[in-house]
Structures are given as C-alpha cells and as structure tokens.
C-alpha cells in the first residue's frame, strides 16, 4: 500500500476510534494527561512563559483546565486561527478562555481578530493535537498540513503532542514535509525523543 493511502486509512481508523470513546471516559483520560503535563512542565519547563495551545474540538484531548491554571500563573497563551487562503496557522494571544473566542473555520473556536499575534518572539511550547502518533514521535493530523507548515517556519519551538494512548500506532509512514514532535504525552506515558535535551 502506498504511503498516502496508508496514512489516510490510519487517519480514518483513529478518528473513528477516538470518536467512539465515551465522553465521560474522554474527560477522565484528558484529566490524566493534564496531571502528566503539569508534572512535566514543573520539572522540565519551569521557566517556560509562552504556550501555543489549541482549543479542543470534537473528541480531541481537552486540557482547558491546564490552560486556565497557566493563565492564573501569568503565562502567555496563544491559540490558532486557520488562514484557509494560505493554509497557515496564525496564533493570537488570549487572556480569557470564554470572551476571547468565537466560532471560526471548520467550526473550531478561534481567538478574536483584534488580539495580538505571536511573532516567534521567545521560546514557546506548542501543545499539538493529532489523529495518530507513533513511538518515533511522528504525527498525523487531519491532512491539511497547517501545523507542519508552522513548525517549518518556527523550528525553535518545543513541540508536545497530546493524544490518548489508543492513538499511538507505529504504522505511520512519515512524508518528507512531516515534522516529528519533541515529546508526546498520553494518558499512560510520556514518549521522548532520544537525546532530546529539555533543559
């Protein structure tokens, strides 16, 4: 099977599998990921101040509780706007997880247009959603390449993939433009890139 078809099948299968997780179970698993993320940030990224986040959509991992806690600590949080014309992500700074959002492209909650734009003005941690990840830290998103383009343009960010453990699948065949994560956090484990220095 050719690479693109293999990955398309993985996307479809894992989307169906993730959607089949009961809401109550998804909430519990997301809480486990929040616990692991908090411990990771406190131990390895204590000085991090800039976080590029995503607003959970559908059955994605929901770490809104962590975002609130980061805001309460005075951290800077940015959320993406999908620029459909240029197939790019534009991250805008958010200070209120309710009033700073509206429903945007693909019915995903997006930050309001008047909010400041992230301009790669400091080391940032990017919480990255996806449909499939593997133990080599490869990622399959929804197929439009928004995050890969952003990572190519902002290569100095720290990329943390968030997924349920059932989304780990070592059948991914990465393509040339795909950018691997630095870490992947699931409800059961943290997968790190060999030799990756997190300090």
MARTI-542945 format. One line per field, with one value per residue: residue number from 1; residue in one letter; z, x, y of N, C-alpha, C, O in turn. Coordinates in steps of 0.05 Angstrom, whole numbers, plus 32768, in hexadecimal, padded with zeros to 4 digits. Last residue first. Layout:
BEGIN
num <- NUM ...
residu <- A ...
nup <- Z ...
neast <- X ...
nnorth <- Y ...
caup <- Z ...
caeast <- X ...
canorth <- Y ...
cup <- Z ...
ceast <- X ...
cnorth <- Y ...
oup <- Z ...
oeast <- X ...
onorth <- Y ...
END
This chain:
BEGIN
num <- 199 198 197 196 195 194 193 192 191 190 189 188 187 186 185 184 183 182 181 180 179 178 177 176 175 174 173 172 171 170 169 168 167 166 165 164 163 162 161 160 159 158 157 156 155 154 153 152 151 150 149 148 147 146 145 144 143 142 141 140 139 138 137 136 135 134 133 132 131 130 129 128 127 126 125 124 123 122 121 120 119 118 117 116 115 114 113 112 111 110 109 108 107 106 105 104 103 102 101 100 99 98 97 96 95 94 93 92 91 90 89 88 87 86 85 84 83 82 81 80 79 78 77 76 75 74 73 72 71 70 69 68 67 66 65 64 63 62 61 60 59 58 57 56 55 54 53 52 51 50 49 48 47 46 45 44 43 42 41 40 39 38 37 36 35 34 33 32 31 30 29 28 27 26 25 24 23 22 21 20 19 18 17 16 15 14 13 12 11 10 9 8 7 6 5 4 3 2 1
residu <- X X X X X X X X X X X X X X X X X X X X X X X X X X X X X X X X X X X X X X X X X X X X X X X X X X X X X X X X X X X X X X X X X X X X X X X X X X X X X X X X X X X X X X X X X X X X X X X X X X X X X X X X X X X X X X X X X X X X X X X X X X X X X X X X X X X X X X X X X X X X X X X X X X X X X X X X X X X X X X X X X X X X X X X X X X X X X X X X X X X X X X X X X X X X X X X X X X X X X X X
nup <- 823F 8220 81EC 81D1 81CE 81B1 81C4 81EE 8205 823F 824B 824F 8233 8215 81F3 81D1 81BB 818A 814C 8107 80CE 8089 8057 8049 8073 8098 80A2 80DC 80FD 8134 8158 818A 819B 81CD 81ED 81D1 81CC 81B9 81AE 81B2 819D 81A5 816E 8144 8113 80F5 80C3 80CE 80EE 80C9 80A8 80CE 80D8 80A5 8086 807F 809D 80D2 80E5 80FD 8111 8133 815E 815F 816F 814F 8149 812A 812D 8159 8177 819E 81BE 81BB 81DD 81C9 81D1 81AA 817E 8153 8157 8162 8164 818F 8177 8153 8146 817A 8171 8163 8162 8123 80F4 80CA 80E3 8121 8155 8183 81C0 81EF 8216 822A 823B 8235 821A 81E2 81A4 816B 8133 80F7 80CA 8084 804F 8038 8040 8075 80AD 80EA 8125 8165 81A0 81D7 8216 8246 828E 82C0 82D9 82BF 828F 82A3 82B1 827F 8267 8286 8275 823F 8225 8205 81C8 819C 8188 817D 8190 81BC 81A3 81B0 81BA 81CC 8201 8223 824E 8272 829F 82A4 8287 82A8 82D4 82C3 8294 82AA 82CB 82A3 8284 82A8 82AF 827B 8274 8297 827E 8250 8269 8279 8248 8230 8251 8246 820E 81F4 81B6 8181 816F 816C 8141 8117 8115 8108 80D4 80B8 80BF 80A6 8071 8066 806A 803C 8014 8015 800B 7FEF 8000
neast <- 8147 813D 815B 8155 8165 8129 80EF 80C0 8080 805F 8020 7FE8 7FD1 800B 8035 8070 80A3 80AE 8093 80A6 8087 8084 8099 80A0 8078 8078 804B 8033 802F 802D 8004 7FDE 7FAB 7FA6 7FB5 7FA3 7FD2 7FFB 803E 8064 809C 80B9 80D4 80F6 80DE 80B1 80A7 809D 8070 804A 8047 8032 7FFF 7FE5 7FDA 7FAB 7FA5 7F9D 7FDA 8006 804A 8080 8099 80A2 8072 8040 7FFC 7FC2 7FA9 7FB8 7FD0 8004 801D 805B 807F 80B1 80DD 80CA 80AA 808B 805D 8019 7FF0 7FBB 7F76 7F4E 7F35 7F32 7F43 7F11 7EF6 7EE2 7EC7 7EE9 7EF9 7ED7 7EB5 7EE0 7EFD 7F02 7EDF 7EFA 7F2D 7F54 7F81 7FA8 7FC6 7FC5 7FE6 7FD4 7FE6 7FD4 7FBF 7FB0 7F78 7F70 7F8D 7F73 7F90 7FA3 7FB8 7FE4 7FF4 8024 8018 8002 7FE8 7FB8 7FC8 7FCF 7F9B 7F83 7F9F 7F8C 7F57 7F5B 7F6A 7F50 7F5C 7F22 7EEF 7EE1 7F19 7F3A 7F66 7FAC 7FE5 8023 803D 8072 8093 80BB 80D5 80C9 80CB 80D2 80AE 8080 8073 8069 803D 8018 8015 7FFC 7FCB 7FB7 7FB1 7F87 7F5F 7F57 7F3F 7F0F 7EF9 7EF3 7ECC 7EA1 7E9B 7EB8 7ED7 7ECE 7EF3 7F1F 7F0F 7F0A 7F40 7F59 7F46 7F57 7F8F 7F9B 7F8C 7FB3 7FE1 7FDA 7FD8 800C 802C 800B 8011
nnorth <- 81A1 8176 8158 8119 80E5 80D1 80F1 80D0 80C8 80B9 8096 8096 80BE 80DD 8109 810A 8139 814E 8133 813C 8153 8143 8145 810F 80E4 80A6 8079 8059 802E 8032 805A 8075 807C 8067 8092 80D1 8108 813C 814F 8186 81A6 81E3 820A 8214 8217 822F 821B 81E6 81EC 81FE 81D0 81AC 81C3 81BD 8190 8174 8146 8144 8124 80F6 80F5 80D5 80BE 808A 8076 80A1 80B9 80D3 8105 813C 817A 8195 81CB 81E6 8217 8245 827A 82B4 82C6 82B7 82D7 82D3 830E 8326 832A 8333 8303 82D0 828B 8257 8218 81FD 81FA 8202 8243 8253 8271 8295 82AE 82CA 82B9 8288 828D 82C5 82D0 82BF 82D0 82A5 8289 8270 823E 8238 823A 8268 8265 8258 825D 8250 8264 8248 826C 8276 8290 829C 8297 82A1 827A 827A 8261 822E 8221 8220 81F6 81CB 81CA 81BC 818E 8159 8138 8137 8130 8173 8197 81C3 81F1 81F0 821C 822E 8252 826E 8262 8234 8224 81EE 81BE 8192 8193 81AD 8191 815D 8167 8177 8149 8125 813F 813F 8108 80FF 811E 80FF 80D2 80EB 80FA 80C9 80B2 80D4 80CA 808E 8088 808F 80B3 8092 8071 8095 80A7 8077 806D 809C 809A 8069 8076 809C 807D 805C 8082 8096 8066 802D 7FE8
caup <- 8251 8226 8204 81D1 81CC 81BB 81AE 81E9 81F2 8231 8249 825C 824E 8214 820D 81CF 81CF 819D 8166 811F 80E4 80A4 8063 804B 805A 8096 808F 80CD 80E0 8127 8144 8183 8181 81B7 81E8 81E1 81C1 81CD 81A4 81C3 8193 81B0 8183 815F 811A 8110 80C5 80BC 80FA 80DF 809D 80C2 80ED 80B2 8089 8070 8081 80C2 80EB 80E7 8116 811B 8161 8154 8183 8154 8150 812F 812C 8142 8174 8183 81C3 81AA 81DD 81CD 81D1 81C2 818F 8159 8142 8169 8155 8185 818B 815D 8133 816C 817F 815C 8171 813A 810D 80D1 80CE 8108 8144 8172 81AB 81DA 8206 8221 822C 8240 8237 81EF 81C2 8178 8150 8104 80E4 8099 805D 8037 8026 8061 8095 80D1 8111 8148 8193 81BC 8206 822D 8275 82B1 82E0 82DB 828F 8298 82C6 8294 825C 8288 8291 8246 823B 8210 81E4 81A2 819B 817A 817D 81B5 81B1 819E 81C2 81B5 81F9 820C 8252 825A 8297 82B8 8279 8291 82D6 82DC 8293 8296 82D6 82BA 8279 829D 82C6 8289 8263 829B 8299 824D 825C 828D 825D 8224 8250 8261 8218 8202 81D3 818E 8171 8180 815B 811F 811A 8123 80E9 80BA 80C8 80C2 807F 8065 807E 8057 8019 801A 8024 7FEE 8000
caeast <- 814E 8126 8162 8149 817A 8144 8102 80D4 8093 806C 803D 7FF8 7FC6 7FF1 8029 8054 8098 80C4 8091 80A1 809A 807A 8092 80B7 807E 807B 8061 8036 802D 8047 8004 7FFA 7FB2 7F9C 7FC9 7F9D 7FBF 7FE8 8026 8059 8083 80B8 80C0 8102 80EB 80B8 80AD 80B3 8089 8051 8050 804C 8014 7FE8 7FF5 7FAE 7FAD 7F85 7FC3 7FF3 802E 8073 808F 80B8 8087 804E 8018 7FD4 7F99 7FBC 7FBE 7FFC 800C 8043 8076 8095 80DA 80D2 80B9 80A3 8071 8033 7FF9 7FD6 7F8A 7F5D 7F48 7F27 7F45 7F29 7EF7 7EF5 7EB7 7EE5 7EFB 7EE4 7EB6 7EC8 7EFA 7F16 7ED8 7EDE 7F26 7F3A 7F82 7F8F 7FC8 7FBF 7FE0 7FDC 7FDB 7FE7 7FC3 7FCC 7F83 7F69 7F8D 7F79 7F7C 7FA5 7FA7 7FDC 7FE7 8018 8024 800E 8004 7FB8 7FC0 7FE6 7FB0 7F7A 7FA1 7FA8 7F5D 7F54 7F7B 7F47 7F64 7F3E 7EF9 7ED7 7F03 7F32 7F4C 7F96 7FD1 8011 8031 8061 807E 80AC 80D9 80C0 80C6 80E4 80C9 808D 8079 807E 8056 8020 801F 8017 7FDC 7FBD 7FC4 7FA1 7F69 7F62 7F5A 7F21 7EFF 7F05 7EE7 7EAB 7EA2 7EA2 7EDC 7EBE 7ED7 7F1E 7F15 7EF3 7F2A 7F5E 7F43 7F3B 7F80 7FA0 7F7E 7F97 7FDD 7FDE 7FC0 7FF6 802E 801C 8000
canorth <- 81B7 8187 8167 8134 80FA 80C9 80ED 80E5 80BE 80CF 8098 8081 80B9 80CF 8103 8104 8127 814A 8140 812C 815B 813F 815F 8121 80F1 80C3 807C 8072 8029 8032 8045 806E 8088 8057 807C 80BA 80F4 8133 8143 8171 819A 81C8 8205 8214 81FE 8235 8238 81EC 81E3 820F 81EA 81A7 81C2 81D7 8198 818D 8143 8140 8136 80FB 80FE 80DE 80DA 809A 8077 8088 80BD 80BC 80ED 812B 8164 818E 81B4 81E3 81FB 823D 825D 82A7 82D9 82A8 82DC 82C8 82F6 8326 8322 834B 830F 82E7 82A4 8266 8231 81FC 81FB 81E6 822F 825B 8259 8293 829B 82D0 82D1 828A 8275 82BB 82D4 82BD 82CF 82BE 8287 8289 8244 823D 8220 8262 826D 8244 826E 8242 826B 824B 8258 827D 827A 82A6 828E 82B8 827E 8283 827E 823C 8222 8233 8211 81D3 81CF 81D7 8197 8172 813B 813C 811C 8157 8195 81A7 81EF 81EB 8208 822E 8239 8271 8276 823A 8240 8200 81D7 8196 8187 81B5 81AD 8162 815D 8189 8161 811F 8139 8159 8117 80F2 8126 811A 80CF 80DF 810E 80DD 80A6 80D2 80E4 809C 8089 807A 80BC 80A7 8065 8086 80BA 8083 805A 8095 80B1 806D 8061 80A4 8092 8051 8072 80A8 8076 8044 8000
cup <- 8241 8238 820A 81EC 81CD 81B8 81BA 81D2 81EB 821F 823C 825D 825D 8230 8209 81EA 81C8 81B4 8175 8138 80FD 80B9 8080 805A 805E 807A 808A 80BA 80CF 8109 8133 8170 8179 819C 81D1 81DA 81D6 81C0 81BB 81B8 81A5 81AA 818D 8175 8136 811D 80E1 80BE 80E8 80EB 80B3 80B6 80E2 80C7 8097 8073 8072 80A4 80D9 80F1 80FB 8121 8147 8153 8179 8168 8151 8136 8132 8143 815C 8182 81A8 81B2 81CE 81CE 81D8 81C1 81AA 816A 8148 8152 8160 8178 817F 8170 813F 815C 816D 816B 816B 8148 8126 80EC 80D9 80F3 8129 8161 819B 81C1 81EF 820D 8222 822F 8245 820D 81CF 8196 815C 8121 80ED 80B3 8073 8045 8023 8045 807E 80BA 80F7 813A 8175 81B0 81EC 821D 825D 8297 82D1 82E5 82AB 8297 82BD 82A9 8271 827D 8295 8263 8243 8228 81EE 81C0 81A2 8190 817B 81A4 81A9 81AF 81AC 81B8 81E1 8203 823B 825F 827D 82B0 828C 8283 82C0 82DF 82AC 8295 82C4 82C6 828F 8292 82BD 82A0 8270 828C 829F 8268 8258 8281 8271 8238 8244 8262 8234 820E 81E0 81AD 8181 8184 8171 813B 8124 8129 8105 80D1 80CC 80CE 809D 8074 807E 806D 8035 8021 8029 8007 8000
ceast <- 8158 812D 814B 814E 816F 8158 811D 80E6 80A6 8081 8046 8016 7FD5 7FE7 800E 804A 807B 80BC 80AB 80A0 8093 808F 8088 80B1 8094 8082 8065 804E 802E 8046 801E 7FF9 7FCF 7FA2 7FC0 7FAF 7FB8 7FD4 8015 803F 807B 809D 80C3 80EE 80F6 80C6 80B6 80BB 80A1 806C 8059 8057 802F 7FFF 7FFA 7FCA 7FB1 7F8C 7FAC 7FDD 801F 8056 8086 80B0 80A1 8065 8026 7FF0 7FA9 7FAA 7FC5 7FE8 7FFE 8035 805C 8092 80BD 80CE 80C1 80B6 808C 8046 8014 7FDF 7FA6 7F73 7F58 7F3D 7F3B 7F2A 7F12 7EF5 7EC9 7ED5 7EF7 7EE3 7EC1 7ECB 7EE0 7F13 7EEB 7EDA 7F09 7F31 7F69 7F93 7FAD 7FBE 7FDB 7FD3 7FE6 7FD8 7FD7 7FD3 7FA0 7F75 7F89 7F76 7F85 7F8C 7FA6 7FCC 7FDE 800D 8016 801C 8012 7FD5 7FC1 7FE0 7FC8 7F8F 7F99 7FAC 7F7A 7F5A 7F75 7F59 7F5D 7F43 7F17 7EE2 7EFB 7F19 7F41 7F7C 7FBE 7FFE 801E 8057 806A 8095 80C9 80C1 80BD 80E1 80DC 80A9 8088 8087 806E 803A 8028 8024 7FF9 7FD0 7FCB 7FB7 7F84 7F6D 7F67 7F3D 7F13 7F0D 7EFB 7EC7 7EAE 7EAC 7EC5 7EC3 7EC6 7F02 7F13 7EF7 7F11 7F4A 7F45 7F36 7F63 7F91 7F82 7F86 7FC0 7FD7 7FC2 7FDC 8015 8018 8012
cnorth <- 81CF 819E 817B 8141 8116 80DF 80E6 80DD 80D5 80C3 80B3 8085 80A3 80CB 80F5 80FC 8121 8138 813E 813D 814B 8146 815C 813B 8106 80CD 809A 8070 8043 802B 8047 8057 8083 8062 806A 80A3 80DF 8120 8138 8167 8183 81BC 81E8 820F 81FD 821D 8240 820A 81E8 8206 81FD 81C1 81BE 81D7 81B3 8199 815D 8140 812F 810D 80FF 80E4 80E6 80B8 8084 808C 80A2 80C6 80D4 8113 8153 8176 81AD 81C9 81F9 821F 8256 8289 82CD 82B9 82CF 82CB 82ED 830C 8321 8343 8325 82F6 82BC 8280 823E 8217 81F8 81E4 8213 8245 8261 827A 829F 82BE 82D6 82A1 8274 82A4 82CA 82C1 82D1 82BB 82A2 8287 825F 8241 8223 8247 8265 824B 825B 8256 825D 8254 825D 8266 8285 828F 829A 82B0 8294 8288 8289 825A 8231 8237 8226 81EF 81D8 81DE 81B4 817A 8157 813D 8120 8145 8178 81A7 81D4 81E9 8202 8216 823D 8255 8278 824E 8247 821D 81ED 81B1 818F 81AA 81B7 817F 8162 8181 8175 8138 8134 8154 8131 8100 8119 8124 80EA 80DC 8104 80F2 80BA 80C6 80E3 80B6 8099 8079 80A8 80B1 807A 807A 80AB 8098 8066 8082 80AA 8084 8064 8090 809C 8065 8065 8099 8087 8055 8019
oup <- 824D 823F 81FB 8201 81CB 81A2 81CC 81CD 81E2 8229 822F 826D 8274 8244 81FC 81F7 81BA 81BE 816E 8139 8107 80B6 808E 8069 8075 806B 807B 80C2 80B7 80FD 8127 8177 8164 8187 81C3 81C3 81EA 81AC 81CE 81B8 81A6 81B2 817F 818D 8140 812E 80E4 80BB 80F2 80F1 80B1 80B9 80EB 80C6 8096 8064 805B 8093 80D2 8104 80E7 8134 8144 8148 8188 8171 8154 812A 813E 8158 814C 818C 819E 81AD 81D2 81C1 81EC 81B1 81BF 8165 8142 813B 8167 8181 8167 8179 8136 8164 8154 8172 816F 813A 813B 80F9 80EF 80F1 811B 815F 81A5 81B0 81DD 81F6 8215 8217 825D 8219 81C8 81A1 8158 8127 80EB 80B4 8076 8046 800E 8035 8073 80B3 80F0 8142 816D 81B4 81EA 8217 825F 828C 82D5 82F7 82AF 829D 82CC 82B2 8274 8289 82A4 826A 824B 823D 81E0 81D0 81AD 81A8 8178 81AA 8191 81C6 8196 81B8 81E3 81FF 823E 8273 8274 82B8 8286 8275 82C5 82EA 82AA 8294 82CC 82CB 828C 8296 82C9 82A4 8270 8295 82AB 8269 825B 828E 827A 823A 824E 8272 823A 8217 81D8 81BB 818D 819B 8186 814C 8137 8141 8117 80E1 80E1 80E4 80AD 8083 8093 8080 8044 8032 803F 8015 800F
oeast <- 815F 811B 8147 8147 817E 815B 8127 80EB 809D 8094 8035 8024 7FD1 7FF4 7FFC 8056 806E 80CD 80BD 80AA 807D 80A7 8084 80C2 8099 8091 8056 8064 802C 805B 8023 7FEF 7FD8 7F9F 7FD1 7FB8 7FC6 7FC7 801F 802B 8089 8088 80CE 80F5 80FE 80BB 80C2 80D2 80B7 807D 806E 806F 8043 8010 8010 7FD1 7FBA 7F7A 7FA7 7FCF 802A 804B 8083 80BF 80B3 806A 8018 7FFA 7F9E 7F9D 7FD6 7FEF 7FEF 803F 804A 80A1 80B2 80BE 80BF 80CE 80A1 8040 8025 7FD7 7FA9 7F82 7F6F 7F54 7F3D 7F15 7F27 7EF5 7EBF 7ED5 7F01 7ED0 7EB6 7EE1 7ECC 7F24 7EE4 7ED3 7F01 7F2C 7F68 7FA5 7F9D 7FB6 7FEB 7FBB 7FFE 7FC0 7FEA 7FEA 7FA8 7F7B 7F9C 7F60 7F9C 7F75 7FA9 7FD3 7FD1 801C 7FFF 802A 8029 7FD9 7FCB 7FF2 7FD4 7F94 7FA7 7FBC 7F80 7F60 7F87 7F56 7F64 7F31 7F23 7EDF 7F0C 7F05 7F3D 7F7D 7FC0 8007 800C 8067 8055 8087 80CA 80B1 80AB 80F3 80F4 80BA 809B 809E 8083 804C 803E 803C 800C 7FE2 7FE3 7FCD 7F95 7F82 7F7F 7F51 7F25 7F24 7F12 7ED8 7EC2 7EC3 7EC0 7EB4 7EB2 7EFA 7F07 7EE5 7F05 7F43 7F35 7F23 7F57 7F86 7F6F 7F74 7FB5 7FC8 7FAE 7FCD 800A 8004 8025
onorth <- 81E4 81AE 818E 8136 8129 80EA 80F4 80C6 80EA 80B5 80C1 8079 809F 80D5 8100 80EB 8131 8128 812D 8154 814D 813E 8170 8145 810E 80BF 80A6 8067 8042 8023 805B 8041 808C 8055 805F 80A1 80DD 8126 812D 8176 816F 81C8 81D7 820E 81E7 820F 8255 8210 81ED 8217 820A 81C6 81CA 81E9 81BE 81AB 815C 813B 8118 8106 8107 80D9 80FE 80C8 8089 80A2 808D 80D9 80C1 810E 815A 8161 81BD 81B3 8208 8210 8260 827F 82DA 82BB 82DA 82C3 82FE 82F6 831B 8355 832A 82F6 82BA 828C 8232 822C 81F0 81CF 820D 8236 8272 826E 82AA 82BE 82E6 829C 8261 82A7 82C8 82B6 82E2 82A6 82B5 8283 8264 8248 8213 8240 825C 8239 824F 825F 825F 824E 8274 824F 829A 827C 82A2 82C0 829A 8298 82A0 826B 8240 824D 823A 81FE 81EA 81F5 81C3 816D 816B 8142 810E 814B 8166 81B6 81CF 81E0 820E 81FF 824E 8243 8283 824B 825E 822E 81FD 81B9 8193 81B8 81C7 8185 8169 8192 8181 813D 813F 8164 813A 8102 8125 8131 80ED 80E3 8112 80FB 80BB 80CF 80F0 80B8 80B0 806C 80B0 80B6 8076 807B 80B4 809C 8061 8086 80B0 8083 8060 8097 80A2 805F 8064 80A2 8086 8053 801B
END
